[in-house]
Amino acid sequence: MSDWLIYRGAGAPHDGIEQLPPPPPWRDFDGGPPVAPPAALDHASERRLGVQRREASYHRPGETERELVNAALYLRRPLLVTGAPGSGKSTLAHSVAYELGLGRVLNWSIVSRSSLRDGLYEYDAIGRLQDLQIARAAQPRPGPGPAEGHPRTPDEPGGGIGRYIRLGPLGTALLPAAKPRVLLVDELDKSDIDLPNDLLNVLEEGEFRIPELERLAGSAPEVPVLSDDGGQVTVRDGRVRCRAFPFIVLTSNGERDFPAPLLRRCIHLNIPTPDKERLADMVRAHFGESAAADYEPLIDRFLDREPGDVRAVDQLLNAIHLTQKAGWADEDEEETRRRLTAELLRPLDRTR
């Protein structure tokens, strides 16, 4: 295997990220002192890390996949991953994060209502107003003195506004970390037509601004806010700029085309429909070395489809798992196995 590969698709962690060379001059960012890595994770984050380790250990990337992942790492460019449902697009992000020791994958799942602001940060202005009203109501009745009738402002930078701001997955990925974070922007093709264009400037500049904090920069240049990891990070002068550009995976099921300016800023990887050899590798990874031979008829049945039929690898894995656990062995149960397998392997684009 070539020595230039940082990500090797080995399914086991290593320190290869330390050998990543400096970025091209036009992709060199300087976001100031690196933020501290996330503190102890909560239960939900620990569970997600466990899922990440499991998914990464099962992922078996092909040669082209490994090479284009490394191209994105070297060039500090997002990776646009296309392919059929269940082909491993999302799993790739978890595989890179686990193998290179880059922590929990930051996940931004796109829906038709998603906006750039959702990915960058949230500001709970209503919650802040309600808390100020509660604080004002809880104060003793006005008495003599200069502060008469005024609610007490929390003794925090910016009057406590940071408690009402939480960075989203994209905003957290752009914090000035020493090592790149991994961000999964899942199913970008589900977005409103404007979102791909709205992403352009952020992906090019590696930074964004929080107007609510910019207005306070003169009196409160440093404000602690919440990150998507659940901990506190400090935002300086209302501006977030990355230090190490994150490894961003944009996935698409091919339901729409993207504008040329976005495509120009990305490395494009198309994951083809798995052939028999790759399916056998996946089955061995999940069920053991002998499983590919034991379940070869199921693999062949999965591949035997009409032109245009869509099937996901999950369907094959579900059918094998059910066959194992149900213990169908004798002839009386063969009809049950055959019938349920046919249902589990039904093409996704057919409802009957």
C-alpha positions in Angstrom: 0.0 0.0 0.0 1.3 3.4 -0.9 2.9 5.4 2.0 1.1 8.6 1.1 -2.2 7.2 2.4 -3.2 8.7 5.8 -6.6 7.0 5.9 -6.0 3.3 5.0 -9.5 1.8 5.6 -7.9 -0.6 8.1 -10.8 -0.6 10.5 -8.4 0.0 13.5 -7.2 3.2 15.0 -3.7 4.6 14.3 -1.8 7.9 14.5 -1.6 8.5 10.8 -3.2 11.9 11.1 0.1 13.1 12.6 1.8 12.6 9.2 -0.7 14.8 7.3 1.4 17.4 5.5 0.6 21.2 5.7 -2.4 22.4 3.6 -2.1 24.2 0.3 -1.4 27.9 0.8 -4.9 28.7 -0.4 -6.4 26.4 2.2 -4.3 27.5 5.2 -6.5 28.7 8.0 -5.4 30.4 11.3 -8.1 30.4 13.8 -5.9 31.4 16.7 -5.2 29.2 19.8 -6.8 25.8 19.5 -9.8 25.1 21.7 -9.6 22.3 24.2 -10.8 18.9 23.1 -14.3 17.9 24.3 -14.4 17.0 28.0 -15.9 13.8 29.3 -18.8 12.8 27.1 -22.3 12.3 28.2 -24.1 8.9 28.0 -25.6 9.7 24.6 -22.3 10.7 23.1 -20.6 7.6 24.5 -23.3 5.5 22.9 -22.8 7.2 19.6 -19.0 6.6 19.9 -19.7 2.9 20.4 -21.9 2.8 17.3 -19.1 4.7 15.4 -16.5 2.1 16.4 -18.8 -0.7 15.4 -19.6 0.8 12.0 -15.9 1.6 11.3 -14.8 -1.9 12.0 -17.2 -3.2 9.4 -16.4 -0.7 6.6 -14.4 -2.1 3.8 -13.4 0.8 1.4 -12.2 0.1 -2.1 -9.0 1.6 -3.6 -10.7 4.6 -5.2 -12.6 5.3 -2.0 -9.4 5.3 0.0 -7.6 7.5 -2.5 -10.3 10.2 -2.7 -10.7 10.3 1.1 -7.0 11.0 1.3 -7.2 13.6 -1.5 -9.8 15.4 0.6 -7.6 15.2 3.7 -4.6 16.6 1.8 -6.4 19.4 0.0 -8.7 20.3 2.9 -11.7 20.0 0.8 -15.2 18.6 1.5 -15.9 15.1 0.2 -19.2 14.8 -1.8 -20.2 11.2 -1.6 -22.9 9.9 -3.9 -24.4 6.4 -4.3 -27.4 4.2 -3.8 -29.0 4.0 -0.3 -27.1 1.6 1.9 -23.9 1.7 0.0 -21.9 3.0 2.9 -21.8 6.7 2.4 -22.5 7.7 6.0 -20.4 4.9 7.4 -17.4 6.3 5.6 -17.4 9.4 7.9 -17.4 7.2 11.0 -14.6 5.0 9.6 -12.3 8.0 9.0 -13.1 9.5 12.5 -12.4 6.2 14.3 -9.3 5.2 12.3 -7.6 8.6 12.6 -8.7 9.2 16.2 -10.7 12.4 15.4 -13.4 11.9 18.1 -17.2 11.8 17.7 -18.6 12.5 14.2 -20.6 15.7 14.2 -23.8 14.8 12.5 -26.0 17.3 10.6 -29.0 15.4 9.1 -30.6 17.5 6.4 -34.3 17.9 5.9 -36.3 20.2 3.5 -36.4 23.0 6.2 -32.7 23.0 7.1 -30.9 26.3 6.8 -27.3 27.3 7.1 -28.1 29.0 10.4 -29.3 25.6 11.8 -25.8 24.1 11.1 -23.9 27.0 12.5 -25.6 28.0 15.7 -28.9 28.5 17.6 -29.8 31.6 19.6 -32.6 31.2 22.1 -33.7 34.8 22.2 -37.1 33.9 23.7 -35.6 31.8 26.5 -33.3 34.7 27.3 -36.2 37.2 27.4 -38.2 34.9 29.7 -35.3 34.4 32.1 -34.8 38.2 32.3 -38.5 38.6 33.0 -38.4 36.0 35.7 -35.4 37.6 37.3 -37.1 41.0 37.2 -40.2 39.6 38.8 -38.2 37.9 41.5 -36.4 41.1 42.6 -37.6 42.9 45.8 -39.8 45.9 45.3 -38.0 49.0 44.2 -36.3 50.9 47.0 -34.0 53.9 47.1 -30.8 53.8 45.2 -29.4 54.1 41.7 -30.4 50.6 40.6 -34.0 51.1 41.5 -36.4 49.1 39.3 -33.7 47.4 37.2 -33.2 43.7 37.0 -29.7 42.5 38.0 -27.6 41.5 35.0 -25.8 38.1 35.4 -22.1 38.7 36.3 -21.0 36.9 33.1 -19.3 38.1 29.8 -21.9 39.7 27.6 -24.5 39.6 30.4 -24.9 35.9 30.2 -25.9 35.7 26.5 -23.6 32.8 25.9 -25.9 30.5 27.9 -28.5 31.0 25.1 -26.2 30.3 22.2 -25.3 26.7 21.1 -23.1 26.0 18.1 -24.5 23.5 15.6 -22.6 20.6 14.0 -21.1 22.8 11.3 -20.3 25.6 13.8 -18.6 23.1 16.1 -16.6 21.6 13.3 -15.2 25.0 12.5 -13.9 25.7 16.0 -10.1 26.2 15.9 -9.1 22.6 16.9 -5.6 21.3 16.7 -6.9 18.3 14.7 -9.7 18.3 12.2 -13.1 17.2 13.3 -15.3 15.0 11.2 -18.6 16.4 10.1 -21.3 14.4 8.3 -23.8 16.5 6.4 -26.2 13.7 5.6 -28.5 13.7 2.6 -27.8 17.2 1.3 -30.0 16.5 -1.7 -33.0 16.6 0.7 -32.4 20.3 1.4 -34.1 23.4 0.1 -32.7 24.6 -3.2 -30.8 27.5 -1.5 -28.8 25.6 1.1 -26.0 24.3 -1.2 -25.3 27.8 -2.4 -25.5 29.2 1.2 -22.8 26.7 2.2 -20.3 28.1 -0.4 -18.8 31.0 1.6 -18.5 29.0 4.8 -16.7 26.1 3.1 -14.4 28.5 1.2 -13.5 30.8 4.1 -13.6 28.3 7.0 -15.3 30.8 9.2 -18.6 32.4 10.2 -19.8 35.2 12.5 -22.4 35.4 15.2 -24.0 38.8 15.0 -25.4 38.6 18.5 -21.9 38.4 19.9 -20.2 40.8 17.4 -22.4 43.6 18.8 -20.9 42.9 22.2 -17.3 42.6 21.1 -16.3 45.9 22.5 -17.5 45.2 26.1 -17.3 41.4 26.0 -14.6 40.2 23.5 -14.7 36.6 24.9 -18.0 34.8 25.5 -18.4 31.2 26.5 -21.1 29.3 24.5 -22.2 25.7 24.2 -20.9 23.5 21.5 -22.6 20.5 19.8 -20.5 18.3 22.0 -22.4 19.7 25.0 -19.4 21.5 26.6 -18.4 25.2 26.8 -16.1 26.8 24.3 -15.0 30.5 24.0 -16.0 32.6 21.0 -13.8 35.7 20.5 -15.1 38.9 19.0 -18.2 37.0 17.7 -16.2 35.1 15.1 -15.4 31.4 14.7 -12.6 30.5 12.3 -11.2 27.0 11.9 -7.5 26.1 12.5 -7.5 22.7 11.0 -10.2 22.5 8.3 -12.7 19.8 9.2 -13.1 16.6 7.2 -16.6 17.1 5.8 -18.6 14.4 4.2 -21.6 15.6 2.2 -23.8 12.6 1.2 -26.4 12.5 -1.5 -28.7 9.7 -2.8 -28.7 11.4 -6.2 -32.2 12.9 -6.0 -31.0 16.3 -7.4 -28.1 18.0 -9.0 -25.9 20.5 -7.2 -24.7 23.9 -8.5 -21.3 24.0 -10.2 -19.7 26.3 -7.6 -20.4 23.7 -4.8 -19.0 20.9 -7.0 -15.9 22.9 -7.7 -15.2 23.2 -4.0 -15.6 19.4 -3.3 -13.8 16.2 -4.1 -16.5 13.9 -5.6 -16.6 10.2 -4.7 -19.3 7.9 -6.2 -19.7 4.6 -4.4 -20.9 2.1 -6.9 -23.4 -0.6 -6.2 -21.5 -3.4 -4.4 -20.5 -6.3 -6.5 -20.4 -9.9 -5.2 -16.8 -9.7 -4.0 -17.5 -6.5 -1.9 -20.7 -7.9 -0.6 -18.8 -11.0 0.5 -16.3 -8.8 2.3 -19.1 -7.1 4.1 -20.8 -10.3 5.1 -17.5 -11.7 6.4 -16.9 -8.5 8.5 -20.3 -8.8 10.2 -20.8 -12.6 10.5 -17.3 -14.2 10.4 -15.0 -15.7 7.8 -17.1 -18.6 6.8 -20.3 -16.6 6.4 -19.7 -15.5 2.8 -19.6 -19.1 1.6 -22.5 -20.2 3.9 -24.8 -17.5 2.6 -23.6 -17.3 -1.0 -27.1 -18.2 -2.3 -28.5 -15.2 -0.4 -25.8 -12.9 -1.8 -26.7 -14.2 -5.3 -30.4 -13.6 -4.7 -29.6 -10.0 -3.5 -27.7 -9.4 -6.7 -30.4 -11.0 -8.9 -32.6 -8.0 -9.7 -34.5 -6.4 -12.5 -32.8 -3.4 -14.2 -33.6 -0.2 -12.2 -34.4 -2.1 -9.0 -32.9 -0.5 -5.8 -31.8 -2.6 -2.9 -29.7 -1.6 0.2 -26.9 -3.7 1.7 -28.8 -3.5 5.1 -31.5 -5.7 3.5 -29.0 -8.5 2.9 -27.5 -8.2 6.3 -31.0 -8.3 7.9 -31.9 -11.4 6.0 -28.7 -13.2 7.0 -29.1 -12.1 10.7 -32.7 -13.4 10.8 -31.7 -16.7 9.2 -29.0 -17.2 11.8 -31.1 -16.2 14.8 -34.3 -18.0 13.8 -32.5 -21.3 13.3 -34.3 -22.4 10.2 -32.8 -25.7 9.4 -35.4 -28.4 8.6 -37.4 -28.7 5.5 -40.7 -27.6 7.2 -39.1 -24.2 7.9 -37.7 -23.8 4.5 -40.8 -22.2 3.1 -40.9 -19.7 6.0 -37.2 -18.8 5.3 -37.8 -18.4 1.6 -40.9 -16.3 2.1 -39.5 -13.9 4.7 -36.2 -13.6 2.7 -38.2 -12.5 -0.3 -40.0 -9.8 1.8 -36.7 -8.5 3.3 -35.0 -8.3 -0.1 -38.0 -6.6 -1.8 -36.7 -3.7 -4.0 -37.0 -0.4 -2.2 -38.7 1.3 -5.1 -41.6 -1.2 -5.1 -44.5 -1.0 -2.6 -46.1 -4.2 -3.7 
